[in-house]
């Protein structure tokens, strides 16, 4: 959600500020030793301690404004000046306290009094340029097309917030309201009334809906929630009336406005996504370099013996935000098979003999690490189903498409809990989706690594549902 994006962006910004301060500090030390005190020896240990105290001050100042970090995205020069001044005072203050406590007189006074104004200038420039630069770099390719629902007057109240959130990928495509006008005062196009909601979402490729106000609960509002879940669209509500939604919700505040979301989404934090992507690459790259080639030879020989034909099988699957991609697998069915949409069963006649073992040991899934390297999949996530199965399963469970908020995975929480193989009943689908939503809402590195470890254990001792 937006709060995860903002918080993650702030942490990346703070990390960049720490790097900037360190670079400025050591450059200043180099200038001092080279030009002002030639022949002097640089005591690296002392100056490393001084730099560390600057970091301590910056981090302490950050913790002191825990509830207002999202203001770092605002572009007012006065606010930027105040933040830069606070950081300068905090970091220099921490250094001075250390010098007093340690009775340290080693630091050069000339260096110290020249460094302080340059520190303020560097922090001021970082507040002015870095947030937008980082936001465009991180969220430039992850745009959230957002549809507003509510009155034009409420949209006008949020104009500043909407403008600031554009920096973290939020792009407003229109508003649904019952007022007889073509656009709001801010030129946001009116896309029709409540009856046109589904059509507007599908026509404009909307990935996020924001209800601007929460009126008395009625059937129309329930329909908005159901429509968003069915289409796999994120829904945010500017309100705090959890009990009236009849749905588990998450409360959060962003930039002075209170919202309700239907679930937590830790992977909206760019740092969490970066850690997950790094983990994906660390697994996928060695597997594609060292495991995939010998397995490809084994499968090719099996094909020649039992089912001559192409080595790989490609299928169109739905990925993050239901974007379609071509998944890659070792072929385990006879090439003349025409019933591709039918789920595989225990004694499926379409699967050749060795293919059954490849499926049981998940060898057929190994080429999907190529999809992981391409960024279309992740090592862990909801399993991507056939487009036909998605349509079928979504009719059985209204929140089915919510699992598309994250990248699909080669393995997942549902798989390590034994919910794999053919989905024979609606209860099977409910169990899998419940696991996928639990993963989406509670993601952390320990959970990710735990799923991977349990997957390797199941490769050694496959469960009964593996076929």
Residue, then its C-alpha position, 0 to 999 in steps of 0.5 A: x500500500x501507499x504507506x509501505x511505499x512511502x516508508x520504504x522510500x524514506x528509508x532508502x532516502x535516509x540511507x542515501x543521506x548517510x552515504x552523502x554525509x560520509x562522502x562529504x566528511x571524508x572528502x573534507x578530511x582529505x582536503x584538510x590533510x592534503x592542502x591545509x596540514x601537509x605532512x600531517x598524519x591522518x588518524x583514521x580511527x578517530x575520524x571514523x568515530x567522528x563520522x559514526x557520531x554524525x550517523x548516530x545524530x542523523x538516526x536519532x533525529x529520524x526516530x524523533x519524528x517517527x510519525x511525520x516522515x512522509x513530509x520529506x516528499x513535500x517540496x516547500x523550501x521552508x520545510x526542507x530548510x527546517x528538516x536540514x537544520x534539524x538534521x545538522x543540529x542533531x548530527x553535529x550535536x551528537x559529535x560535540x557531546x562525544x567530544x565533551x564526554x571523551x575530552x577529545x581535543x584531536x579534531x581540527x577546529x578549522x575542519x569542524x567549523x568549515x564542515x558544519x555549513x557544508x553539511x547543512x547545504x548538502x542535507x538541504x540539497x538532498x531534501x530538494x532533489x533526492x526524494x523525487x529522484x529516488x521515487x522516479x527511479x524506484x516507482x517509475x516502472x510500477x505505476x498505480x493507475x488510480x480511480x477515485x470514487x466520491x464527490x468532486x468536492x472531496x477530490x478537491x480536498x485531496x488535490x495536494x495529497x494526490x499531487x505528492x503521491x504521484x511521486x510514488x507512482x500514483x496516477x489518477x485516471x478519473x473519478x466515479x461520481x453522480x454529479x453532472x460534469x465532465x471533470x473536476x476543478x483539477x481536470x480529473x475526468x468524470x468516468x460516469x456513475x456507480x453503474x460504470x465502475x466495472x467498465x471504467x476499471x477494465x477500460x482504463x487498466x485501473x490497479x487501485x481504487x480510492x473511495x474518497x468518503x465513507x457514507x452510510x453503508x449500503x448495497x452499493x458500497x458492498x458492490x464496490x468491495x466485491x468488484x475490486x476483489x473480483x478484478x484484483x484491484x487494490x481498494x483504499x478508503x478514506x475512513x476509519x469505520x472498520x465495523x461497517x465494512x464487514x471485512x478485515x481492514x488495516x488502518x493507516x495514516x499517510x500525509x495527514x489523511x486516514x485510510x482503510x485498506x483491506x489488507x497489509x502488503x509488506x511487499x509494497x515497501x521497496x526495500x522488502x521488494x529489493x531483498x526479495x528480488x536479491x534472494x530470487x537472483x541468488x537462487x535462480x542464477x546458480x540453478x540456471x547455470x549448474x542445475x538446469x543444464x544436466x536436468x535438461x539432458x536427462x529430460x531430453x533423453x526421457x523424451x527420446x525414449x518415451x515421448x519424442x517432441x519439444x523439450x519445453x512446454x510454454x503456457x500463458x499464465x497471469x502474473x502480478x496485477x494479472x499481467x500475462x506472461x509465458x511460463x516455461x516448463x519441461x514437457x511432461x505430457x505427450x505432444x499430441x495432447x489437445x486438452x491443455x486446460x484440463x487439470x492434471x490428475x493422479x492417473x492422467x493418461x496425457x503424462x508419459x511414465x517418466x513425466x510422472x516422476x518429473x512432476x512428483x519431484x518438481x523437476x518440470x518446474x526448474x525452467x521457471x527460474x528463467x522466468x524468475x531471472x526475467x522478473x516475471x515470477x519469484x521463487x516464492x509466491x502464489x502459483x500462477x494458474x492457467x487463464x481459464x482456471x483463473x476465470x473458473x476459480x474466481x467464480x468460486x471465490x470472490x477474493x481470488x484475484x487479490x493474490x495477483x497483488x504480488x508476483x507468482x512463485x515457483x513455490x508458495x505457502x499453499x504448496x508447502x502446506x500440502x495444497x497442491x495438485x488438482x483442485x477438486x472442490x471449492x474448499x481446495x481453492x479456498x485453502x490455497x487462496x487463504x494461504x496466498x493471502x496470508x503470505x501477501x499480508x504477513x511477508x517477511x524474510x523469515x517466512x520467505x526462507x522458511x518456505x524455501x527450506x520446506x520446499x527443499x524438504x518436500x523435494x526429498x520426501x514429496x507429499x501425497x498431493x505431488x503429482 
